[in-house]
Amino acid sequence: MPVDPVSGIQAPTEDAYRLLVQSVVDYAIFMLDPGGRVISWNAGAERIKGYSAEDVLGRHFSAFYPPEDLAARKPWRELEVAAEVGRFEDEGWRLRADGSRFWANVVITALFDETGELRGYAKVTRDMTERRRTEQKLTEQRRLVSHLVEAQELERRRIAWDVHDDSIQAMVAVGMRLQLLAGRVPEEQAEVVRRLDEVVRTSIDRLRYLVFRLRPPELDRHGLADALDHYLADVTAQWGMTYRLRHDLDHEPPADVAITIFRICQEALNNVHKHARATAVEVSLTSVDRGTLVEVVDDGLGIGAPTDRTPFEHFGTIEMRERAETAGGWWTLGENPTGGAAVRFWVPSPDVQEES
């Protein structure tokens, strides 16, 4: 075995390279002559394509392509591109010996000698059928989740409008009549009427809070930051917490992106309230990579603390991740370096153009 004069390491022989290629079973590795006929065949090619070396040597590699690719002369165009630029890569359907199809990743590399003459092609094929099936299943699941989330938001909006335009308006009218009545009845009866009016006002406030939880009106009127600020001010006052909202947005996220961010923040804050035992929470919004990066940080027990139910066990974490990933983004839960937990997620804004 020859020795490299610089490193002193024995270089592998041509037989060793041939043995390596022949032994690979996860990839079909074979060579074509300049005309596209098969001149070598490894164990991986036999396993993936179903042909033995005796069956395939000397045949044109177009035998591996389905009829529609042959009609479009795809095999010959691939060789032309590889010879012109040195390499060609593609994914598509290929045929096994029994006629069945598989999804393949294919790389064709043109081989030239020292004079620049084309001596043939090296072809590497990988069976990607299972990965493609998994990706398609995941895409279909995310599409279904997206439709469900969209339907949920439409129903929430409809209920919110119905409650606001019907129930709340009717309760407001009742309150106004009670106030008029209180001025027309004897004092001892007026006190009863005023108490009824207080009950009506309390009910109106609760209904308005319900409307806000269903579909915050600030989201449609003033944007994401105002909606989150309003929500944070409301819930943290009830929970006995302080909050800080920081936002550095270059653009207002599209409506569907904004509601996704708002819902994830809602769930993250709900987890803080239920599990963190925090006294303060900070939410930040930043425009990053044609999307919005969000951080929800608290000063509570942290994700490793022994509570009745840790955030990792809570269904809300699954919902947050699903919402972010369905929108094409990502979601993580980690420790806050100064104590507590930190939820971080990013959601893209498809309509936003990258600045030049």
N, C-alpha and C positions, 0 to 999 in steps of 0.2 A: 504494500500500500504506500503510495507516494507521501512524502512529508513536506508540509508547508515550510519554506525556508525562513519565514519571518516568525511565525508562532511556534514552529517545531511540532505542530500537531499533525498527525497522519490524516490526509485528506481522503474522503471516501472514494472508492473506485466507481467506474461506470456500472459495474455489476451490483454494487451496493445500492446505487440510486435506483437501478431497475428493480431490485428486490424490494426496496421501500415502496415504490409506486405499485408494484404488483400486489403487495400485501394490504394496501389500503382498501377497506370495504365500505366506508361511509361515503366515498366519492367515486363517481365513475371518471377515471382518468385514462384517456386514450389519445392516440395520435392519428392525424389524417395526412394523406399525401397532398400535394398542391391542388389536386383535382377534387379533394373532399372524400376520398375513399379511406376506410379504416385500415390502419397498418399496425396498430397495437391495441391491446384490450386487457384491462386489469380486473382483479376479483370484484372490486366495487362496481365496475360497469356490468359485469355479469349479474351481480346481485340486484342492482337497481333496474337494469333494462331487460333482464331475463334472457339475453342471448349468451351462448357460449362463444369462446374465441373462434372455434371452427365455423360457427354459423354466420359470424359477422365480418371476419377479416376479408378485405377486398370489396365489401359492399359500400355503396355511397351512404354517407351519414344522413342524407335526407330521409332514409327509411325510418328514422326516429321521430319524424314530424307528422302531425295530423294533416288530413287532406286540405283543409283551408289554408294552412301555411304553405303547402306545396303549390296550391293554386296561385298564391301571392309570391311564389319563388323566394320565400324567406330564407331557407338554408343557403342559397347561393348569394343572397344579399349580405348575409352575415359574414361569409368568407371574404367578400369584397371589402367590407368595412374593416375587418380584422387585418387584411393585407395592406389597406391604405393607412390606417392609423396605428396598427400594431396590436390592437386588442378590441374585443367586442364582448359585451355582457348583456344578458337578457333574462327575463323570467317569463315562462309561458308553459303551455301544455306540450307534453312529449308522449310518445307511444312506447309501451313495452312490447316485448316479443309476442305476447298473447293478444295484443290489440288494445289493451286497457290503457287509460290515460293517467299520467301523474304530473303534478306541478313541479317544474324544474327551474333551478337557477343555473344558468349556463355561462361559462367564460371560455372564449376562444382566443388563443394567443397565436399570432403569426410567428413562424420560426424562420429566421434568415441566416445564411452562412456568412463567413467573413467577407465575401465579395458583394453581399447585399442581395443575393439570389434567394427567392422564396423556396424553402425546402419542405414546407408542410405547416401543419397547425397542431397545437396542443389543445385539447378540449377537456374541460373539467365540468362535470354535471353533478348537481346535488339534488336529491329528492326533497322537495319542500311541501309535499302534499299535506302532511299532518300539521305543519306550522300554519299553512294557509287555511286549513279547516278550522284550526283554533282561532286564528285572527278573524275569520268570517263569523264564527260563533260569538266572539267577544264583541265585534262590531254590531251584530244583530242584537245582542243583549243591551248594549249601550244605546242603540236606537230605540229599543223598547222602553228603557228607563227614561230616555229623553221625552218620548211621547207621554209617558205616565206623569212625569214632572210637569210637562206643559199642560196636560189636562188638569192636573191638580191646581196649578196656578190660575187657570181660567175659571175653575170652579170656585176657588177662593175669592177671586175678583168679583164673580157674579154674586156670591153670598154677601161680600162686603158692600157692594152697591145696593143690594136689596135691603140689607139691614140699615144702611145709611139713609136711603131714599124713602124707606117705608117705616120701619120700626122706630128709628130715632126721630124722624119728623113727626110721627104720631105722638111719641112721648113728649116731645117739645111742645106740641099743641096742648096736650093734657096739662103740662106744667104751667103754661100761660093761662089756661082757664082756672087752674087752682089759685094762681096768684090773684086773678080778678075776683074769684069767689071769696078769697080771704078778706078782701076789703069791703065786702057786702054783708057779711054775716056777723052775729054777735061775737064779742071777744073770746068767750069760752069755746065757741065753735071754730073761730079763726085759727086758734092754736092747733087744733086737730088738722085743719086744712094745710097749715104751714108745714106740719110734720109729714103729711102726705106729699107735699111739694118737695121736701128734702129727699124722700124716698125715690120720687120720680127722677130728681136730679142725679142721685147716686146711680140709678139704673141707666140713665143716659150716659154717664161717664163710663160705666162698665161696658156698655154697648160700643161706645166710641173706641175704647181700648181693644175690644174684640175686633172691630173693623181694622184698627191699626195692625193687629197681629195677623189678620187675614191678608191684608194688602195695604201697606203703609202709603197713605196718600202723598207724603213728601217724596216718595220714590218717583212718582209720575210728575209731580209738580216742580220739585227743586233738585232732584238728583240723589245719587247714592249717599254722598257724604252727609247731606242734611237728614236723610231718612235714618241713617245709622246714629247720628247725633241725637235725634229725637228719641229713638228707641233706647239708646244707652242712658239718656237722662231719665227716662221713665222707669226702666227696670232696675237700674242701680240704686235709685232712690228707695224703691220698694225693698231691695235686698240689703240695704245698709252698706253699700260699697261706693267707692269713688271711681271715676273713670277719666280717661284722657283719649281723645280722638285726634290723630295726626293724619293729614292727607296731603299728598303731593301728586295730584293727578294732572297729566297733560291733556286729558280728554275725558269726557263722561262716557262710561261704558255703555254699549247698546242695552236696550231695555231687558232683553233676556239674560244678558251677562250680569247686569246689575241685580236682578232678582235672585240669580244663583248666588252671587256674593253675599247678598243680604241674608238669604236663608242659611248659608253656611255659618255666617257670623252669629245668627240667632241661635243655632244649635251649639256652637262653640261657647257662647255666653251662658246658655242654659246648663251646659256641662260644668262651667266654672261655678255657677250658683249651686248646683246640686252636689258636686264632689270636691271642689278645690278648697273650700273654707277660706276663700280669699277676701281681702279687704279692698283691693284695688285691681283694676283691669285697664289695659291699654290696647287700643285698636289703631293700626296704621294701614293706610292705603297708598300705594305707590305705583305709578305707571312704569312698567318694565317689559321690554321685548314685545311691544304691541299687545300688551295685556295688563292685568292688574294683579300686583302682588299684595297679599293681605297677611297681616300678623295680628293674632289675638293672644296677648301675654297677660298672665295673672301672677299674683304674689302668694299663691296658695301652697298647698302641700306638695305639689309636683306629681308627676305621673307614676313614680315608684312608691308613693306613700300608701300605707295599709289602711284604706278606707273601706266602707261597706261595699262599695262597687267602684272599681277603678275605671278611669276613662276608656282604657283598652277593652273593657268588658261591656261598655255601654253601646247600645245599638246606634246611638247618635254618631259615633265615630265612623261607622260603616256608611251611614247616610251622607255624612260630610264628604268622605272620600269618593263615594259614587257620584255625588253631584259635581265635584270638581273634575273627575276623570271623564264623566259623560260630556262635560263642556269642553273637553280637550286639554284640560290642565292637570295639575298634580296637587297633592295634599299630604302634609306630614304633621306628626305630633312629637314634640320633643321637650327636653328640659329647658327652662329659662335659666341662663347662667347665674342670674341673681336670685334664683329661687322661684318656685312655681312651675307652671307648664306654659308651653308656647305652641300654638297652632299656626302653621304657615301654609298658605296655599296660593296658587297662581292660576288665573283663568284668562285665556286669550280673548281678544276682541277682534273677531274676523274682519270687521268693516274698517278697522284702523289701518291706514297706510303708513309704512315705515318712512320716516323723514330722510331725505337725501342729504 
